[in-house]
Amino acid sequence: MNWVTTIGIVAAVLTTSAFVPQAFKIIRMRQTKDLSLTMYIMMFTGQLCWLVYGISLGDFPLILANIIGGSLSGTILGYKLFLKE
Amino acid sequence: MNWVTTIGIVAAVLTTSAFVPQAFKIIRMRQTKDLSLTMYIMMFTGQLCWLVYGISLGDFPLILANIIGGSLSGTILGYKLFLKE
């Protein structure tokens, strides 16, 4: 595996899993006031579109990344919508 | 342009520009307490890696998306690090 592929994988892992610490912070602190609802609606919808695009092309990395990413941003969106602070 | 390409472009626009409303919310409210610092460090670093990957491959959409995305997440990271609340 050359360095270009390696940096692509590092990029994918970082941008996909970046939502994990945000989800844990919300679960721990039970505060979402400073988070933008519009951001998470756009991100979740966008990741669903990426998922449909990945399925259409049969692109496994795109499918996997957006199942994980969409689950995470969907969790944050759910807390933002329904958490009683 | 077929519907698969269209949904891919919609996906790219949504996930790239999702950080815009979050940045505006921070500038307006001057509050970042509920945002995860770790998330924005990971996202910004990941987008820089995507940018290097895109430059290595000469992939223009990847370069453009990650210049925009990295500028936005970098702005949010800067506010998170330096804003006196």
N, CA and C atoms of all chains as a GROMACS GRO file, in nm:
protein
  510
    1MET      N    1   0.085  -0.120   0.000
    1MET     CA    2   0.000   0.000   0.000
    1MET      C    3   0.089   0.124   0.000
    2ASN      N    4   0.073   0.210  -0.100
    2ASN     CA    5   0.160   0.328  -0.106
    2ASN      C    6   0.107   0.439  -0.014
    3TRP      N    7   0.184   0.548  -0.002
    3TRP     CA    8   0.149   0.653   0.094
    3TRP      C    9   0.021   0.726   0.053
    4VAL      N   10  -0.008   0.732  -0.077
    4VAL     CA   11  -0.131   0.801  -0.122
    4VAL      C   12  -0.254   0.725  -0.072
    5THR      N   13  -0.255   0.592  -0.091
    5THR     CA   14  -0.366   0.511  -0.041
    5THR      C   15  -0.377   0.523   0.111
    6THR      N   16  -0.262   0.520   0.179
    6THR     CA   17  -0.261   0.531   0.326
    6THR      C   18  -0.325   0.661   0.371
    7ILE      N   19  -0.287   0.773   0.307
    7ILE     CA   20  -0.342   0.902   0.351
    7ILE      C   21  -0.491   0.910   0.318
    8GLY      N   22  -0.536   0.845   0.211
    8GLY     CA   23  -0.678   0.839   0.178
    8GLY      C   24  -0.757   0.763   0.284
    9ILE      N   25  -0.700   0.653   0.332
    9ILE     CA   26  -0.767   0.574   0.436
    9ILE      C   27  -0.771   0.651   0.568
   10VAL      N   28  -0.657   0.717   0.603
   10VAL     CA   29  -0.654   0.800   0.725
   10VAL      C   30  -0.760   0.909   0.715
   11ALA      N   31  -0.770   0.974   0.598
   11ALA     CA   32  -0.870   1.079   0.575
   11ALA      C   33  -1.012   1.025   0.597
   12ALA      N   34  -1.041   0.909   0.538
   12ALA     CA   35  -1.176   0.850   0.548
   12ALA      C   36  -1.210   0.815   0.692
   13VAL      N   37  -1.113   0.755   0.763
   13VAL     CA   38  -1.137   0.716   0.903
   13VAL      C   39  -1.162   0.839   0.989
   14LEU      N   40  -1.079   0.943   0.970
   14LEU     CA   41  -1.093   1.064   1.053
   14LEU      C   42  -1.225   1.136   1.028
   15THR      N   43  -1.260   1.160   0.901
   15THR     CA   44  -1.382   1.238   0.874
   15THR      C   45  -1.509   1.158   0.905
   16THR      N   46  -1.502   1.025   0.895
   16THR     CA   47  -1.619   0.943   0.928
   16THR      C   48  -1.639   0.933   1.079
   17SER      N   49  -1.528   0.912   1.153
   17SER     CA   50  -1.540   0.888   1.297
   17SER      C   51  -1.537   1.016   1.380
   18ALA      N   52  -1.521   1.132   1.315
   18ALA     CA   53  -1.516   1.260   1.388
   18ALA      C   54  -1.644   1.284   1.468
   19PHE      N   55  -1.757   1.227   1.422
   19PHE     CA   56  -1.884   1.249   1.493
   19PHE      C   57  -1.895   1.168   1.622
   20VAL      N   58  -1.807   1.068   1.640
   20VAL     CA   59  -1.813   0.984   1.761
   20VAL      C   60  -1.793   1.068   1.888
   21PRO      N   61  -1.683   1.150   1.898
   21PRO     CA   62  -1.667   1.228   2.022
   21PRO      C   63  -1.780   1.328   2.045
   22GLN      N   64  -1.840   1.380   1.936
   22GLN     CA   65  -1.954   1.472   1.954
   22GLN      C   66  -2.075   1.398   2.011
   23ALA      N   67  -2.101   1.278   1.960
   23ALA     CA   68  -2.214   1.198   2.012
   23ALA      C   69  -2.191   1.164   2.160
   24PHE      N   70  -2.068   1.122   2.195
   24PHE     CA   71  -2.039   1.089   2.336
   24PHE      C   72  -2.053   1.212   2.426
   25LYS      N   73  -2.008   1.327   2.376
   25LYS     CA   74  -2.018   1.451   2.456
   25LYS      C   75  -2.164   1.484   2.486
   26ILE      N   76  -2.251   1.466   2.385
   26ILE     CA   77  -2.394   1.494   2.406
   26ILE      C   78  -2.453   1.396   2.506
   27ILE      N   79  -2.418   1.268   2.494
   27ILE     CA   80  -2.472   1.166   2.584
   27ILE      C   81  -2.426   1.194   2.728
   28ARG      N   82  -2.301   1.241   2.742
   28ARG     CA   83  -2.243   1.267   2.874
   28ARG      C   84  -2.300   1.397   2.934
   29MET      N   85  -2.305   1.503   2.854
   29MET     CA   86  -2.340   1.636   2.907
   29MET      C   87  -2.490   1.665   2.894
   30ARG      N   88  -2.559   1.595   2.805
   30ARG     CA   89  -2.701   1.617   2.778
   30ARG      C   90  -2.730   1.764   2.743
   31GLN      N   91  -2.645   1.821   2.658
   31GLN     CA   92  -2.659   1.959   2.614
   31GLN      C   93  -2.635   1.964   2.464
   32THR      N   94  -2.728   2.025   2.388
   32THR     CA   95  -2.707   2.038   2.244
   32THR      C   96  -2.733   2.180   2.195
   33LYS      N   97  -2.750   2.273   2.291
   33LYS     CA   98  -2.791   2.410   2.258
   33LYS      C   99  -2.703   2.477   2.152
   34ASP      N  100  -2.570   2.459   2.163
   34ASP     CA  101  -2.478   2.530   2.072
   34ASP      C  102  -2.465   2.462   1.936
   35LEU      N  103  -2.522   2.341   1.922
   35LEU     CA  104  -2.513   2.270   1.793
   35LEU      C  105  -2.620   2.324   1.697
   36SER      N  106  -2.584   2.335   1.570
   36SER     CA  107  -2.676   2.384   1.468
   36SER      C  108  -2.765   2.270   1.419
   37LEU      N  109  -2.898   2.286   1.438
   37LEU     CA  110  -2.994   2.188   1.386
   37LEU      C  111  -2.982   2.175   1.235
   38THR      N  112  -2.971   2.291   1.167
   38THR     CA  113  -2.960   2.291   1.020
   38THR      C  114  -2.839   2.210   0.974
   39MET      N  115  -2.726   2.225   1.046
   39MET     CA  116  -2.606   2.148   1.008
   39MET      C  117  -2.636   1.999   1.008
   40TYR      N  118  -2.701   1.949   1.114
   40TYR     CA  119  -2.720   1.804   1.124
   40TYR      C  120  -2.830   1.753   1.031
   41ILE      N  121  -2.928   1.837   0.998
   41ILE     CA  122  -3.026   1.798   0.895
   41ILE      C  123  -2.954   1.785   0.760
   42MET      N  124  -2.868   1.884   0.726
   42MET     CA  125  -2.795   1.881   0.599
   42MET      C  126  -2.698   1.762   0.594
   43MET      N  127  -2.625   1.741   0.704
   43MET     CA  128  -2.524   1.634   0.707
   43MET      C  129  -2.591   1.496   0.694
   44PHE      N  130  -2.698   1.474   0.770
   44PHE     CA  131  -2.767   1.344   0.767
   44PHE      C  132  -2.829   1.320   0.629
   45THR      N  133  -2.897   1.421   0.574
   45THR     CA  134  -2.956   1.408   0.440
   45THR      C  135  -2.848   1.383   0.336
   46GLY      N  136  -2.738   1.458   0.345
   46GLY     CA  137  -2.627   1.443   0.252
   46GLY      C  138  -2.565   1.304   0.257
   47GLN      N  139  -2.551   1.250   0.379
   47GLN     CA  140  -2.493   1.115   0.392
   47GLN      C  141  -2.589   1.009   0.339
   48LEU      N  142  -2.721   1.030   0.355
   48LEU     CA  143  -2.818   0.939   0.292
   48LEU      C  144  -2.804   0.943   0.140
   49CYS      N  145  -2.785   1.063   0.084
   49CYS     CA  146  -2.764   1.076  -0.061
   49CYS      C  147  -2.635   1.004  -0.104
   50TRP      N  148  -2.526   1.021  -0.025
   50TRP     CA  149  -2.401   0.948  -0.055
   50TRP      C  150  -2.425   0.798  -0.053
   51LEU      N  151  -2.507   0.752   0.043
   51LEU     CA  152  -2.536   0.608   0.055
   51LEU      C  153  -2.610   0.558  -0.069
   52VAL      N  154  -2.712   0.632  -0.113
   52VAL     CA  155  -2.786   0.596  -0.235
   52VAL      C  156  -2.692   0.595  -0.356
   53TYR      N  157  -2.605   0.698  -0.362
   53TYR     CA  158  -2.506   0.708  -0.470
   53TYR      C  159  -2.411   0.588  -0.467
   54GLY      N  160  -2.364   0.552  -0.349
   54GLY     CA  161  -2.272   0.438  -0.334
   54GLY      C  162  -2.339   0.306  -0.373
   55ILE      N  163  -2.467   0.289  -0.332
   55ILE     CA  164  -2.542   0.168  -0.367
   55ILE      C  165  -2.561   0.161  -0.519
   56SER      N  166  -2.594   0.277  -0.580
   56SER     CA  167  -2.614   0.282  -0.726
   56SER      C  168  -2.488   0.240  -0.802
   57LEU      N  169  -2.371   0.280  -0.749
   57LEU     CA  170  -2.245   0.248  -0.817
   57LEU      C  171  -2.186   0.115  -0.771
   58GLY      N  172  -2.247   0.055  -0.664
   58GLY     CA  173  -2.190  -0.066  -0.605
   58GLY      C  174  -2.052  -0.039  -0.544
   59ASP      N  175  -2.034   0.083  -0.489
   59ASP     CA  176  -1.904   0.124  -0.432
   59ASP      C  177  -1.903   0.093  -0.282
   60PHE      N  178  -1.835  -0.015  -0.244
   60PHE     CA  179  -1.840  -0.062  -0.105
   60PHE      C  180  -1.787   0.039  -0.004
   61PRO      N  181  -1.669   0.101  -0.025
   61PRO     CA  182  -1.619   0.198   0.075
   61PRO      C  183  -1.717   0.314   0.097
   62LEU      N  184  -1.780   0.362  -0.011
   62LEU     CA  185  -1.877   0.471   0.000
   62LEU      C  186  -2.000   0.426   0.080
   63ILE      N  187  -2.045   0.303   0.055
   63ILE     CA  188  -2.160   0.249   0.128
   63ILE      C  189  -2.127   0.237   0.277
   64LEU      N  190  -2.012   0.175   0.307
   64LEU     CA  191  -1.973   0.153   0.447
   64LEU      C  192  -1.956   0.285   0.521
   65ALA      N  193  -1.880   0.378   0.460
   65ALA     CA  194  -1.853   0.507   0.526
   65ALA      C  195  -1.983   0.581   0.556
   66ASN      N  196  -2.081   0.571   0.467
   66ASN     CA  197  -2.202   0.651   0.487
   66ASN      C  198  -2.308   0.580   0.570
   67ILE      N  199  -2.298   0.448   0.584
   67ILE     CA  200  -2.380   0.380   0.686
   67ILE      C  201  -2.331   0.422   0.825
   68ILE      N  202  -2.198   0.420   0.844
   68ILE     CA  203  -2.141   0.459   0.974
   68ILE      C  204  -2.166   0.609   1.000
   69GLY      N  205  -2.129   0.693   0.902
   69GLY     CA  206  -2.144   0.839   0.919
   69GLY      C  207  -2.288   0.881   0.939
   70GLY      N  208  -2.379   0.821   0.861
   70GLY     CA  209  -2.521   0.855   0.873
   70GLY      C  210  -2.579   0.811   1.006
   71SER      N  211  -2.534   0.696   1.057
   71SER     CA  212  -2.580   0.650   1.190
   71SER      C  213  -2.536   0.749   1.297
   72LEU      N  214  -2.413   0.798   1.286
   72LEU     CA  215  -2.360   0.891   1.387
   72LEU      C  216  -2.428   1.027   1.379
   73SER      N  217  -2.437   1.084   1.257
   73SER     CA  218  -2.500   1.216   1.247
   73SER      C  219  -2.650   1.205   1.274
   74GLY      N  220  -2.711   1.090   1.240
   74GLY     CA  221  -2.852   1.067   1.272
   74GLY      C  222  -2.876   1.060   1.423
   75THR      N  223  -2.782   1.000   1.495
   75THR     CA  224  -2.791   0.994   1.642
   75THR      C  225  -2.785   1.136   1.701
   76ILE      N  226  -2.688   1.215   1.653
   76ILE     CA  227  -2.674   1.353   1.702
   76ILE      C  228  -2.800   1.434   1.667
   77LEU      N  229  -2.852   1.417   1.546
   77LEU     CA  230  -2.974   1.486   1.504
   77LEU      C  231  -3.092   1.446   1.594
   78GLY      N  232  -3.103   1.318   1.627
   78GLY     CA  233  -3.209   1.270   1.716
   78GLY      C  234  -3.201   1.336   1.854
   79TYR      N  235  -3.079   1.344   1.910
   79TYR     CA  236  -3.062   1.411   2.040
   79TYR      C  237  -3.097   1.559   2.028
   80LYS      N  238  -3.052   1.622   1.921
   80LYS     CA  239  -3.080   1.765   1.902
   80LYS      C  240  -3.231   1.789   1.896
   81LEU      N  241  -3.304   1.699   1.830
   81LEU     CA  242  -3.449   1.717   1.813
   81LEU      C  243  -3.527   1.684   1.940
   82PHE      N  244  -3.484   1.578   2.010
   82PHE     CA  245  -3.572   1.523   2.113
   82PHE      C  246  -3.521   1.534   2.256
   83LEU      N  247  -3.394   1.576   2.276
   83LEU     CA  248  -3.341   1.583   2.412
   83LEU      C  249  -3.405   1.699   2.488
   84LYS      N  250  -3.460   1.667   2.605
   84LYS     CA  251  -3.512   1.773   2.693
   84LYS      C  252  -3.396   1.821   2.779
   85GLU      N  253  -3.352   1.945   2.758
   85GLU     CA  254  -3.236   1.995   2.833
   85GLU      C  255  -3.279   2.059   2.965
   86MET      N  256  -2.721   1.467  -1.775
   86MET     CA  257  -2.676   1.418  -1.644
   86MET      C  258  -2.782   1.324  -1.587
   87ASN      N  259  -2.745   1.201  -1.555
   87ASN     CA  260  -2.844   1.106  -1.504
   87ASN      C  261  -2.869   1.128  -1.354
   88TRP      N  262  -2.967   1.055  -1.299
   88TRP     CA  263  -3.007   1.079  -1.160
   88TRP      C  264  -2.898   1.037  -1.061
   89VAL      N  265  -2.814   0.940  -1.099
   89VAL     CA  266  -2.707   0.897  -1.008
   89VAL      C  267  -2.604   1.010  -0.989
   90THR      N  268  -2.564   1.072  -1.100
   90THR     CA  269  -2.471   1.185  -1.091
   90THR      C  270  -2.534   1.300  -1.013
   91THR      N  271  -2.664   1.325  -1.039
   91THR     CA  272  -2.733   1.433  -0.969
   91THR      C  273  -2.733   1.410  -0.819
   92ILE      N  274  -2.764   1.287  -0.776
   92ILE     CA  275  -2.770   1.261  -0.631
   92ILE      C  276  -2.630   1.268  -0.570
   93GLY      N  277  -2.527   1.232  -0.646
   93GLY     CA  278  -2.389   1.246  -0.598
   93GLY      C  279  -2.352   1.392  -0.577
   94ILE      N  280  -2.394   1.478  -0.668
   94ILE     CA  281  -2.365   1.621  -0.654
   94ILE      C  282  -2.442   1.680  -0.536
   95VAL      N  283  -2.571   1.641  -0.523
   95VAL     CA  284  -2.651   1.688  -0.408
   95VAL      C  285  -2.583   1.644  -0.278
   96ALA      N  286  -2.538   1.519  -0.272
   96ALA     CA  287  -2.469   1.466  -0.154
   96ALA      C  288  -2.345   1.549  -0.122
   97ALA      N  289  -2.263   1.577  -0.224
   97ALA     CA  290  -2.139   1.652  -0.203
   97ALA      C  291  -2.167   1.794  -0.153
   98VAL      N  292  -2.268   1.859  -0.215
   98VAL     CA  293  -2.301   1.996  -0.175
   98VAL      C  294  -2.351   1.998  -0.030
   99LEU      N  295  -2.439   1.903   0.006
   99LEU     CA  296  -2.496   1.902   0.141
   99LEU      C  297  -2.390   1.875   0.247
  100THR      N  298  -2.308   1.771   0.227
  100THR     CA  299  -2.212   1.736   0.334
  100THR      C  300  -2.098   1.838   0.343
  101THR      N  301  -2.067   1.906   0.231
  101THR     CA  302  -1.961   2.008   0.236
  101THR      C  303  -2.011   2.136   0.301
  102SER      N  304  -2.134   2.177   0.266
  102SER     CA  305  -2.184   2.306   0.314
  102SER      C  306  -2.257   2.296   0.448
  103ALA      N  307  -2.271   2.175   0.503
  103ALA     CA  308  -2.340   2.158   0.632
  103ALA      C  309  -2.275   2.240   0.743
  104PHE      N  310  -2.143   2.265   0.731
  104PHE     CA  311  -2.074   2.339   0.837
  104PHE      C  312  -2.104   2.489   0.833
  105VAL      N  313  -2.161   2.538   0.723
  105VAL     CA  314  -2.190   2.682   0.712
  105VAL      C  315  -2.288   2.727   0.822
  106PRO      N  316  -2.406   2.660   0.838
  106PRO     CA  317  -2.497   2.708   0.944
  106PRO      C  318  -2.436   2.697   1.084
  107GLN      N  319  -2.349   2.598   1.107
  107GLN     CA  320  -2.283   2.587   1.238
  107GLN      C  321  -2.189   2.705   1.260
  108ALA      N  322  -2.112   2.741   1.158
  108ALA     CA  323  -2.020   2.856   1.169
  108ALA      C  324  -2.099   2.985   1.195
  109PHE      N  325  -2.208   3.005   1.122
  109PHE     CA  326  -2.289   3.127   1.142
  109PHE      C  327  -2.351   3.129   1.282
  110LYS      N  328  -2.394   3.012   1.330
  110LYS     CA  329  -2.454   3.006   1.464
  110LYS      C  330  -2.351   3.048   1.570
  111ILE      N  331  -2.227   3.002   1.554
  111ILE     CA  332  -2.122   3.038   1.650
  111ILE      C  333  -2.093   3.188   1.644
  112ILE      N  334  -2.085   3.242   1.523
  112ILE     CA  335  -2.054   3.385   1.506
  112ILE      C  336  -2.167   3.469   1.568
  113ARG      N  337  -2.292   3.421   1.552
  113ARG     CA  338  -2.409   3.494   1.602
  113ARG      C  339  -2.422   3.481   1.755
  114MET      N  340  -2.406   3.358   1.807
  114MET     CA  341  -2.434   3.333   1.948
  114MET      C  342  -2.308   3.343   2.036
  115ARG      N  343  -2.191   3.331   1.976
  115ARG     CA  344  -2.065   3.333   2.048
  115ARG      C  345  -2.061   3.229   2.161
  116GLN      N  346  -2.107   3.110   2.128
  116GLN     CA  347  -2.110   2.999   2.224
  116GLN      C  348  -2.063   2.872   2.153
  117THR      N  349  -1.965   2.802   2.211
  117THR     CA  350  -1.918   2.677   2.150
  117THR      C  351  -1.910   2.564   2.253
  118LYS      N  352  -1.964   2.590   2.373
  118LYS     CA  353  -1.948   2.497   2.485
  118LYS      C  354  -1.991   2.353   2.451
  119ASP      N  355  -2.103   2.338   2.380
  119ASP     CA  356  -2.157   2.204   2.354
  119ASP      C  357  -2.089   2.134   2.236
  120LEU      N  358  -2.004   2.206   2.163
  120LEU     CA  359  -1.933   2.144   2.049
  120LEU      C  360  -1.813   2.066   2.101
  121SER      N  361  -1.788   1.951   2.036
  121SER     CA  362  -1.674   1.866   2.074
  121SER      C  363  -1.547   1.917   2.006
  122LEU      N  364  -1.447   1.955   2.088
  122LEU     CA  365  -1.317   1.996   2.033
  122LEU      C  366  -1.253   1.882   1.954
  123THR      N  367  -1.262   1.761   2.011
  123THR     CA  368  -1.203   1.643   1.944
  123THR      C  369  -1.264   1.623   1.805
  124MET      N  370  -1.397   1.642   1.794
  124MET     CA  371  -1.461   1.628   1.664
  124MET      C  372  -1.398   1.720   1.561
  125TYR      N  373  -1.380   1.848   1.599
  125TYR     CA  374  -1.332   1.944   1.498
  125TYR      C  375  -1.183   1.928   1.469
  126ILE      N  376  -1.106   1.879   1.566
  126ILE     CA  377  -0.965   1.845   1.537
  126ILE      C  378  -0.960   1.730   1.436
  127MET      N  379  -1.042   1.626   1.460
  127MET     CA  380  -1.044   1.510   1.369
  127MET      C  381  -1.094   1.549   1.230
  128MET      N  382  -1.203   1.629   1.226
  128MET     CA  383  -1.262   1.667   1.098
  128MET      C  384  -1.165   1.752   1.016
  129PHE      N  385  -1.104   1.851   1.081
  129PHE     CA  386  -1.011   1.942   1.011
  129PHE      C  387  -0.888   1.863   0.961
  130THR      N  388  -0.831   1.779   1.048
  130THR     CA  389  -0.715   1.698   1.008
  130THR      C  390  -0.753   1.604   0.895
  131GLY      N  391  -0.871   1.541   0.905
  131GLY     CA  392  -0.918   1.448   0.802
  131GLY      C  393  -0.937   1.518   0.668
  132GLN      N  394  -0.992   1.639   0.672
  132GLN     CA  395  -1.012   1.712   0.546
  132GLN      C  396  -0.880   1.756   0.484
  133LEU      N  397  -0.781   1.790   0.570
  133LEU     CA  398  -0.646   1.819   0.516
  133LEU      C  399  -0.589   1.694   0.448
  134CYS      N  400  -0.611   1.576   0.509
  134CYS     CA  401  -0.564   1.450   0.447
  134CYS      C  402  -0.635   1.425   0.314
  135TRP      N  403  -0.768   1.449   0.310
  135TRP     CA  404  -0.842   1.436   0.183
  135TRP      C  405  -0.786   1.531   0.078
  136LEU      N  406  -0.749   1.652   0.121
  136LEU     CA  407  -0.694   1.751   0.028
  136LEU      C  408  -0.561   1.702  -0.030
  137VAL      N  409  -0.473   1.650   0.057
  137VAL     CA  410  -0.344   1.596   0.011
  137VAL      C  411  -0.368   1.478  -0.085
  138TYR      N  412  -0.465   1.392  -0.048
  138TYR     CA  413  -0.502   1.277  -0.132
  138TYR      C  414  -0.553   1.324  -0.268
  139GLY      N  415  -0.641   1.425  -0.267
  139GLY     CA  416  -0.696   1.480  -0.392
  139GLY      C  417  -0.588   1.541  -0.479
  140ILE      N  418  -0.495   1.615  -0.418
  140ILE     CA  419  -0.384   1.677  -0.492
  140ILE      C  420  -0.296   1.567  -0.553
  141SER      N  421  -0.269   1.461  -0.475
  141SER     CA  422  -0.185   1.349  -0.524
  141SER      C  423  -0.246   1.282  -0.646
  142LEU      N  424  -0.381   1.272  -0.646
  142LEU     CA  425  -0.449   1.206  -0.757
  142LEU      C  426  -0.487   1.304  -0.868
  143GLY      N  427  -0.469   1.434  -0.842
  143GLY     CA  428  -0.514   1.536  -0.938
  143GLY      C  429  -0.666   1.534  -0.955
  144ASP      N  430  -0.737   1.502  -0.845
  144ASP     CA  431  -0.884   1.490  -0.849
  144ASP      C  432  -0.947   1.625  -0.810
  145PHE      N  433  -0.994   1.701  -0.909
  145PHE     CA  434  -1.041   1.837  -0.884
  145PHE      C  435  -1.160   1.845  -0.787
  146PRO      N  436  -1.267   1.761  -0.802
  146PRO     CA  437  -1.379   1.771  -0.707
  146PRO      C  438  -1.336   1.746  -0.562
  147LEU      N  439  -1.244   1.650  -0.542
  147LEU     CA  440  -1.194   1.620  -0.408
  147LEU      C  441  -1.115   1.739  -0.351
  148ILE      N  442  -1.035   1.802  -0.437
  148ILE     CA  443  -0.956   1.919  -0.394
  148ILE      C  444  -1.049   2.033  -0.356
  149LEU      N  445  -1.146   2.064  -0.444
  149LEU     CA  446  -1.238   2.176  -0.421
  149LEU      C  447  -1.321   2.155  -0.294
  150ALA      N  448  -1.380   2.034  -0.281
  150ALA     CA  449  -1.467   2.004  -0.166
  150ALA      C  450  -1.389   2.018  -0.035
  151ASN      N  451  -1.262   1.978  -0.036
  151ASN     CA  452  -1.188   1.978   0.090
  151ASN      C  453  -1.119   2.111   0.119
  152ILE      N  454  -1.100   2.195   0.017
  152ILE     CA  455  -1.059   2.333   0.046
  152ILE      C  456  -1.176   2.405   0.115
  153ILE      N  457  -1.297   2.388   0.061
  153ILE     CA  458  -1.415   2.452   0.121
  153ILE      C  459  -1.444   2.393   0.260
  154GLY      N  460  -1.452   2.260   0.266
  154GLY     CA  461  -1.484   2.193   0.393
  154GLY      C  462  -1.381   2.221   0.501
  155GLY      N  463  -1.253   2.216   0.464
  155GLY     CA  464  -1.146   2.242   0.560
  155GLY      C  465  -1.147   2.386   0.610
  156SER      N  466  -1.180   2.481   0.521
  156SER     CA  467  -1.190   2.621   0.563
  156SER      C  468  -1.301   2.638   0.666
  157LEU      N  469  -1.414   2.570   0.642
  157LEU     CA  470  -1.530   2.582   0.732
  157LEU      C  471  -1.501   2.515   0.866
  158SER      N  472  -1.454   2.389   0.863
  158SER     CA  473  -1.428   2.321   0.991
  158SER      C  474  -1.310   2.387   1.063
  159GLY      N  475  -1.214   2.441   0.988
  159GLY     CA  476  -1.103   2.514   1.048
  159GLY      C  477  -1.150   2.642   1.118
  160THR      N  478  -1.249   2.710   1.057
  160THR     CA  479  -1.306   2.829   1.120
  160THR      C  480  -1.374   2.793   1.252
  161ILE      N  481  -1.455   2.685   1.249
  161ILE     CA  482  -1.524   2.641   1.371
  161ILE      C  483  -1.422   2.600   1.477
  162LEU      N  484  -1.317   2.527   1.436
  162LEU     CA  485  -1.211   2.486   1.529
  162LEU      C  486  -1.144   2.608   1.590
  163GLY      N  487  -1.118   2.710   1.509
  163GLY     CA  488  -1.055   2.833   1.559
  163GLY      C  489  -1.142   2.901   1.664
  164TYR      N  490  -1.273   2.909   1.638
  164TYR     CA  491  -1.365   2.968   1.738
  164TYR      C  492  -1.367   2.884   1.865
  165LYS      N  493  -1.371   2.751   1.848
  165LYS     CA  494  -1.376   2.661   1.964
  165LYS      C  495  -1.251   2.681   2.050
  166LEU      N  496  -1.135   2.700   1.985
  166LEU     CA  497  -1.009   2.712   2.059
  166LEU      C  498  -0.992   2.850   2.122
  167PHE      N  499  -1.035   2.956   2.052
  167PHE     CA  500  -0.993   3.090   2.092
  167PHE      C  501  -1.105   3.182   2.138
  168LEU      N  502  -1.232   3.141   2.121
  168LEU     CA  503  -1.343   3.230   2.159
  168LEU      C  504  -1.351   3.240   2.312
  169LYS      N  505  -1.350   3.362   2.361
  169LYS     CA  506  -1.374   3.384   2.505
  169LYS      C  507  -1.525   3.394   2.526
  170GLU      N  508  -1.583   3.294   2.593
  170GLU     CA  509  -1.730   3.295   2.609
  170GLU      C  510  -1.770   3.373   2.735
   0.00000   0.00000   0.00000
